[in-house]
Amino acid sequence: MTWLDNANCKLCLIYSRTGDLTRLGKAEKLPDLLNELVALLKESSRSVAFSTSFQVVANLVGKEDPYRDYKEKLIAIGKRVAESVRHRLAQASWDLRMALRIAAAANIVDTSVLGYRPKKLEEAVWDLPAIEEYVSLPDSVYYVLDNAGEAQIDLVVAEALEKNGIKPTFVVRSEPYEIDVLEKDLGIYNVVKTPGNISPVRWLRGFAIAKGIANLEAYVEWNAAQTLHLFRAKCDVLARVFSVPRNAPIIISGPKASAIIRSQQV
């Protein structure tokens, strides 16, 4: 896979990283960032371009994890919402279909999608998916986490998996990427850390429940794992490709998503 939409996805990269640098108080370094982006816009891999460009931002800001403070706020919000989710799932006898719907709907916060405006997490988690593919899950799965706030919801969804006889193993990036959760954010939970800050799906073998857009695109690029993807169509490109309203939650297998994307790639 190259870029899903050669023009709009590259515009999103520029928008995302200049937005990062501005929000992080280093607008005076925009010329340095733009110089770095010139080469990355020629990169054939969207995943590599986005992960590398975030490292550039972190270096220019002078912080390894520049969104650390914001992630702490998201974690606090996520923990509050997770209690409501736990209560609702307990009332529903830990229904797995409901749990996966909530996990997809919780993929709401993002710093870096062109034109995206998120809803509040406490409202968003109850949204129903526009696409919901049923996939039989094996007894053991990787659970690839995404942003720090929604990860608190995913911890409860993992409880639902366990109560339905499925053992989840959490997976995170080794190095910071945007507002994504890290091992240190998960307390007592054991996790698998994949190399660098690129999407963990790049490295996995076996079956993975994968959260977020970046992990979807990593699957389409490398096709290494068996996957079920839970995400929102946060941009116009994904909404068009999947024929859903923008910001709609989606539950879809890797092969089906890849087939749809490749059939419409421009």
C-alpha positions in Angstrom: 0.0 0.0 0.0 1.2 3.5 -0.8 -1.1 6.3 0.5 -4.8 5.7 0.7 -5.5 9.0 -1.0 -2.3 10.4 -2.4 -3.4 14.1 -2.2 -5.6 14.2 0.9 -3.5 11.9 3.1 -0.3 13.9 2.4 -2.2 17.1 3.1 -3.3 15.5 6.4 0.3 14.7 7.3 1.3 18.4 6.8 -1.8 19.5 8.7 -1.2 17.1 11.6 2.5 17.7 12.2 2.3 21.5 11.8 -0.7 21.4 14.2 1.4 19.3 16.7 4.2 21.8 16.6 1.9 24.8 17.0 -0.1 23.2 19.9 3.2 22.2 21.6 4.4 25.8 21.6 7.2 25.6 19.0 5.6 27.4 16.0 9.0 29.2 15.4 10.3 25.8 14.3 7.8 25.3 11.6 10.4 25.9 8.8 12.6 23.2 10.2 9.6 20.8 10.3 8.5 21.6 6.8 12.0 20.9 5.5 11.8 17.4 7.1 8.4 16.8 5.7 9.5 17.4 2.1 11.4 14.1 2.1 8.7 12.2 4.1 6.0 13.2 1.6 7.9 11.1 -0.9 7.9 8.1 1.4 5.9 5.2 -0.1 4.6 4.0 3.3 2.0 6.1 5.0 2.8 4.3 8.3 6.5 5.2 8.1 5.8 8.8 7.1 3.5 9.4 10.0 5.6 7.7 12.7 8.8 9.2 11.5 7.3 12.7 11.3 6.1 12.5 14.8 9.7 11.7 15.9 10.7 14.9 14.1 8.1 16.9 16.0 9.3 15.4 19.3 12.9 16.2 18.6 12.0 19.8 17.6 10.0 20.2 20.8 12.7 18.6 22.9 10.5 16.1 24.6 10.4 12.4 24.0 6.7 12.2 24.9 5.4 15.7 24.0 1.7 15.0 24.7 2.4 13.5 28.1 0.3 16.0 30.1 -2.6 15.8 27.7 -2.5 12.0 27.9 -2.8 12.2 31.7 -6.0 14.2 31.3 -7.4 11.7 28.7 -6.6 8.8 31.1 -8.5 10.5 33.9 -11.5 11.0 31.6 -11.3 7.5 30.3 -11.3 6.0 33.8 -14.5 7.8 34.7 -16.2 6.7 31.5 -14.9 3.1 32.0 -16.9 2.8 35.2 -20.1 3.5 33.3 -19.1 1.0 30.6 -18.4 -1.6 33.2 -21.8 -1.1 34.8 -23.6 -1.3 31.5 -21.7 -4.5 30.4 -22.3 -6.1 33.8 -26.0 -5.5 33.4 -25.9 -7.1 29.9 -24.1 -10.2 31.3 -20.8 -9.0 29.6 -22.3 -9.4 26.1 -19.3 -9.5 23.8 -21.0 -7.9 20.8 -21.9 -4.9 23.0 -18.4 -4.7 24.3 -16.9 -4.6 20.8 -19.3 -2.0 19.7 -18.3 0.2 22.7 -14.6 -0.4 21.9 -15.1 0.8 18.3 -17.2 3.8 19.4 -14.6 4.8 22.0 -12.0 5.5 19.2 -13.1 9.1 19.4 -10.2 11.3 20.4 -7.5 12.4 17.9 -5.0 15.2 17.6 -4.0 14.7 14.0 -6.9 14.1 11.5 -7.6 16.9 9.0 -10.9 18.6 9.7 -11.8 16.2 12.6 -14.0 17.3 15.5 -14.5 14.7 18.2 -17.5 14.1 20.5 -17.2 13.8 24.2 -16.1 10.3 25.2 -18.9 9.8 27.6 -21.4 10.3 24.8 -19.5 8.7 22.0 -19.1 5.2 23.6 -22.8 4.4 23.0 -22.8 5.1 19.3 -23.6 2.1 17.1 -21.4 1.0 14.3 -22.2 1.8 10.7 -20.4 -1.4 9.6 -20.4 -4.4 11.9 -18.8 -7.6 10.6 -19.1 -10.7 12.7 -15.8 -12.6 13.2 -15.4 -15.7 15.3 -12.6 -15.0 17.8 -10.0 -17.5 18.8 -9.3 -18.4 22.5 -6.3 -16.1 22.6 -6.0 -12.7 20.9 -3.7 -9.7 20.9 -5.5 -6.5 21.8 -3.7 -3.6 20.1 -4.4 -0.4 22.1 -4.7 3.1 20.6 -5.1 6.5 22.4 -4.5 6.8 26.2 -8.1 7.8 27.0 -9.9 5.1 25.1 -7.5 2.5 26.4 -9.2 2.8 29.8 -12.4 1.6 28.1 -10.4 -1.2 26.4 -9.4 -2.5 29.7 -13.1 -3.1 30.5 -13.7 -4.6 27.1 -10.8 -7.0 27.8 -12.8 -8.1 30.9 -15.7 -9.0 28.6 -13.4 -11.0 26.4 -12.1 -13.0 29.4 -15.6 -13.6 30.7 -16.4 -15.0 27.2 -13.5 -17.4 27.4 -11.0 -15.3 25.3 -7.6 -14.4 26.7 -6.4 -11.0 25.6 -2.8 -9.8 25.5 -2.4 -6.0 25.3 0.0 -4.6 22.7 1.5 -1.1 22.6 4.2 0.8 20.9 7.6 0.9 22.6 8.1 4.6 21.9 5.7 7.6 22.1 3.4 8.3 19.2 0.9 11.2 19.4 -1.5 10.5 22.3 -1.2 6.7 22.2 -1.0 4.7 25.4 2.4 3.3 26.6 3.2 0.4 28.9 3.7 2.8 31.9 0.1 4.0 31.5 -1.3 0.5 32.1 -0.1 -0.1 35.7 -0.3 -3.8 36.6 -1.3 -5.1 33.2 1.3 -7.2 31.2 1.8 -6.0 27.7 3.7 -6.8 24.6 5.8 -3.8 23.3 6.5 -3.7 19.6 9.6 -1.9 18.1 9.7 1.9 17.8 6.7 4.1 17.4 5.2 2.5 14.2 1.8 0.8 14.4 2.1 -2.5 16.3 0.1 -4.4 13.7 3.3 -4.0 11.5 5.0 -6.6 13.8 2.3 -9.0 15.0 1.6 -12.6 13.9 -1.5 -14.4 15.1 -5.0 -12.8 15.7 -5.2 -9.2 16.8 -8.1 -6.9 17.7 -6.7 -3.7 16.6 -7.9 -0.2 17.5 -7.6 2.9 15.4 -6.9 4.1 11.9 -3.1 3.7 12.0 -3.3 0.0 12.8 -5.8 -0.5 10.0 -3.5 1.1 7.5 -0.5 -0.9 8.8 -2.5 -4.1 8.2 -3.3 -3.1 4.7 0.4 -2.3 4.1 1.9 -5.5 5.6 -0.9 -8.1 6.0 1.1 -9.8 8.7 -1.6 -10.7 11.3 -5.2 -11.8 11.3 -7.1 -8.8 12.4 -10.4 -7.4 13.5 -10.4 -3.6 13.3 -12.3 -1.3 15.6 -12.1 2.4 14.6 -14.0 5.5 13.5 -14.1 6.9 9.9 -12.7 10.2 11.2 -11.8 11.7 7.8 -13.6 12.3 4.5 -11.3 9.8 2.8 -12.3 6.9 5.1 -16.0 7.9 5.1 -15.9 7.8 1.3 -14.0 4.5 1.0 -16.3 2.7 3.4 -19.5 4.6 2.3 -20.4 5.6 5.9 -21.0 9.0 7.5 -17.8 10.7 8.7 -16.9 9.7 12.3 -19.0 6.5 12.2 -17.7 3.6 14.2 -16.7 0.5 12.1 -16.0 -3.1 13.1 -14.4 -5.0 10.2 -11.9 -7.8 9.5 -8.6 -7.0 8.0 -9.2 -8.9 4.8 -12.6 -7.2 4.1 -11.2 -3.8 4.9 -8.2 -4.3 2.7 -10.3 -5.4 -0.2 -12.6 -2.4 0.1 -9.6 0.0 0.4 -7.6 -1.5 -2.5 -10.7 -1.4 -4.7 -11.0 2.3 -4.3 -7.4 3.4 -3.8 -6.6 6.6 -5.8 
